[in-house]
Amino acid sequence: MHLEEAIVQRRSIHDFKEKIISQSSLKDVFAKATWAPTHRMKQPWNIIMLQENGKEDYAELVLESYERQGFFSNDEKAEKMKDGIRKFLNKIPHHALVYMEKDEDFHKYEEDYAAVCAYIQNVQLLSWEKGIGVLWMTSPYLDDPLFAEALGIESSSYKLVAVLQMGYPRQIPKPKLRVPIDDKYELRDDPFI
């Protein structure tokens, strides 16, 4: 697969086969993704891969965070909703939590965040090339300090950037149209000051 094909054909996957991806394939993807641009060669990304029994604990932590944030009412409907979320999360073969150290310097923090996002996009493209689907999530529980602490991540020192849901696609969504580049691209070749 050529790079252009991977970029244009990649889709966010919402429906996964219940098949585990080999650790060698996952590590290969995450290792090659490290060639993302990174300021000062800091390589600020860190990954916790949750699968099999680990994803059951993860699902409970997600539900606890949603409970703390007031997402559920105290009725039978809420219990059904929780059960649905639990089942949904447990059906996904792999959850990769991506996090980074917080730099006190705001500019360096933003550079690190940009590098982690570039790294995640590399993960998505390299995964797609291997037939692995990814959904890049920035869910509210990622901003919950108690969720981070339960995973052993010191929330005052680290930021949870994303969770990547990963697995072999059961279905591949149809492409969504993009805004024409002429609507986003402005050429300035004359002085404007």
N, C-alpha and C positions, 0 to 999 in steps of 0.2 A: 504494500500500500504506500502510495506517495504521500508526502506531507499534505499537499493540497487536498487530496482525497480525505485524509483523516480529519482535517479541519472542517471541510464542507459536509462530510457525511456523519460526523459524530453527533450523537443525540444524548440528551439527558434521559436516563433509563429509570422508569418507575415500576417495572414489573420484571422480576428476576427469577431465573430457574433456581431451584433449591439445591444447587450443586456447589460444593466447595472448590475454590480456586487453589491450586497448589501454592505452597509458600514460596517455592522457587520462582514461579511466575510473578507473584505479588512483589517479592523482593527485587526482582529484575526491573519491574516497572518503577518502583520507588527509588531504586539506585540510579537508573538512567535519568529520571526526572531531575536529579540533582544538578544537571547541566543548565538549569534555569539561571537567568541573570541574577546576581546577588551582590549587593553593595558591600565593599570591603571584604568580599569572600566570606561573609559571616555564615551563610547557609543556615538561616534561622529556623528552619522547619524541623519539627519533631512529630513522630507518628506513634499512636497507640492503635494496634489492630485488634478489634474485638470480633470474635467469631465463636461458633459452637456455644459452649456454656458461658463464655464471656459476654456474649450478646444478650443473654437472659438477664444478667446483672445490669447491663447497660440499659435495657428496656425499663427495668424497675427504677433506675436512677432518673431516666427521662420522665417517667410518670410522676415520681416524687417532685421533680422540678416543676412540672406543669401544675401539680397540686399547690405548691408554694406560690406559684404565680397566679393562682386563682382561675385556671382554665376550666375547672370542673365545678359543677354544683354538687350538692350532697343528695343525690337521688339515684334511682335505678338507672335512668338514662346515662348518667355519668359513669356508672360502673360498666355499662355496655360499651361506652366510648373508650374507657381505659382498657377493657379487654380487647377491643378492636385494635387499638394502638399497639398493645403488647404483642398480639399475634402478627401484626404487620411488621414490626421491627424484628421479631424472631424469624420471620420468613426470609429476610434479606441475609444472604450468606456472610457478608463482611461489612463491618463499619470501621472505617479508618478515621480516627480523631486526629486532626492536624492542629498543632499548637506551636506557639513561639514564645520566646522570652520577651518581656516588656522592657524596652529601653527607656530610660528616664528622659532622654533627649527626644522631643517630639518628632523632629525631622528624621532622625535615625529610626525611630519607631515606625514611621510611615514608609521609609525605605525597606525595612524588614517585612512589613505587611505586604508591600508590593512584591517583594521577592517570593514570599510564601504563596501569594496568588499565582505568580508565574509558575512556581513549582507545581501547584495543584493543576493548572492547565496542562502542563507537561504530563502529569499523571493521567489525566483524562485522555489525552491523545495517544500516549503509549499503551494505555489499557485498550482503547478502541482498536488499535492495530492488532492486538492479541485476541480480539473478540470479546473483551470484557467491558461491560457497561458500568457507568459511574453516574451517580446523582450527587452533585455538590450542594450540600445543605448548610444554611446559616440559621439554624433554629434558635428560638429564644433561650433554650436551656444552656446554650454555649456561653451566655452572659451571666449565668447563675453561679456565683462563687461556691455555693455548697455542692453543686454538681461537679465542678472541677475538683474540689477538695476530696470528694468521695472517690474520684479516680486517682488520687495521689498527686494532683497538680496544684501547686501553690498559686492560688488565684491572684495574689498580690504581685507575683513575679512573672506569671505566664498568662497569655491570652489564648483561649480556645478559638481558633480561626474558622474551622469548618469540620463537618463530618462528611466523609465520602462514603455513600452507600455503594457497594460494589458487588458484582456478580455477573454471571452470563445472562444476557437479555432473553427474556421469554418473548417480548414484543419490542419492536423498534418503532417509536413514534414517527409520524410523517414530519417532514421539515416544516418549520414555520418561516414565513417570509421575513426577510430582513429589510430594513429601511434602506432605500438607495443611497449609495455613498455620497452622491451629489447633495443630499440633504444634510450631511454631516461634515463635509470636507470644504474648507474655505481656503482659497489660494490668495496669498498676499505677496505680490512681487513688486509692489510700489511702496515707497516710504509712507508710513502712516502716522508718524510722530511730528 
